[in-house]
Each structure stands twice: as structure tokens, then as C-alpha cells.
Amino acid sequence: MALTKKSKIVQEYLQQFGLKVDILEYSESTKTAQEAANAIGCEIGQIVKSLVFRNKDQGLLFLVSGKNNLDVEKVARELKIEIKKADADFVKKVTGFSIGGVPPVAHDTKMETYIDQDLLAYDEVWAAAGMPFSVFQLESRMLQPLTNGTVIAVN
């Protein structure tokens, strides 16, 4: 079965780095971390939540373990930046993807990216692949080089 257009964008992006990643598309939703973990059969902590916020008109991407919640106030204080909630239109504008399917890579605009240190405790993690029912597996150590992200504590 052919991949959806959005999932193909993610796959082609990853192939630029020489990664052979299989994107899995499920009949059920993988939009939430719990739904994804249930569909895949992995620990919820292995799910990469791609959370988009804004600093003025700039997108900020936080890659957060499915078991964690981003403490926005704490992180804003520690990073010395303003972090505001992004609405669905802003997320789509800066990433090219809709909420529930935002991957950690292949966005329409470059964003400052922060990676939850807890993701690195897992050898492999799972992330959205452009649609609310598509995911891909990745070695956690690849998150930083693929996103040029900064590893932080999120809570």
C-alpha cells in the first residue's frame, strides 16, 4: 500500500540522512501518546510527542516523552524565552502538518528544537509520521542530529 503524501514527505526527509525507516500506517488513530503506544505495543515513554509552541512569530518544537508533560513555565524560565501556546493554524503554518500527526522532522520552517532528556533513556523511540495514524521507529540517539535540537529536562 502506498504511503499518504504527508508520510512520504517524512520518509523522503529521513532518507536524505541515509536512514531506511519504515513508516507504519494504522487503521486506528495514533494521535495521542497513549493511542500510539497501544497501536505499536511499546511503552508510552517511547512515544515522541512533537509539541509546537511559539515565541512571538517563531515556532518552537519540543520533543517530549509520552510519559512526561512539558512544564512550560519552568522551561521558559530556564531557557529565558517566552513560550506561548500555538493554535492549530500556527502549527500547520510552521510545520506543514496538522496537530496529531506532527513529526519531529521535515517541517516547512526551521524551528528551535528541544528534546526531552528522558527520550534518550530508550534505545528506540516512535514518532508521528505526518498523519494521525502514521508512525516511524528511530534510534533515540538520532533525534539530536536530525533536528539539531538541544537536550533539556522538560519537567
MOLIN-V804387 format. One record per backbone hydrogen bond with DSSP energy under -1.0 kcal/mol. CO is the residue of the C=O (numbers start at 1). NH is the residue of the N-H. Records with the same first field share a line. If there is no record, write none. Layout:
CO = NH ; NH
This chain:
4 = 8
5 = 9
6 = 10
7 = 11
8 = 12
9 = 13
10 = 14
11 = 15
12 = 16
14 = 17 ; 19
15 = 18
24 = 135
32 = 36
33 = 37
34 = 38
35 = 39
36 = 40
37 = 41 ; 42
43 = 46
44 = 47
46 = 126
47 = 66
49 = 64
51 = 62
53 = 60
54 = 84
55 = 58
58 = 55
59 = 112
60 = 53
61 = 114
62 = 51
63 = 116
64 = 49
65 = 68
70 = 72
71 = 75
72 = 76
73 = 77
74 = 78
75 = 79
76 = 80 ; 81
84 = 54
87 = 91
88 = 92
89 = 93
90 = 94
91 = 95
92 = 96
94 = 109
98 = 101
101 = 130
112 = 61
113 = 150
114 = 63
115 = 152
116 = 119
118 = 121
119 = 122
123 = 140
125 = 138
126 = 48
127 = 136
131 = 134
132 = 30
133 = 26
134 = 129
135 = 24
136 = 127
138 = 125
139 = 142
140 = 143
142 = 146
143 = 147
144 = 148
150 = 115
152 = 117
154 = 71
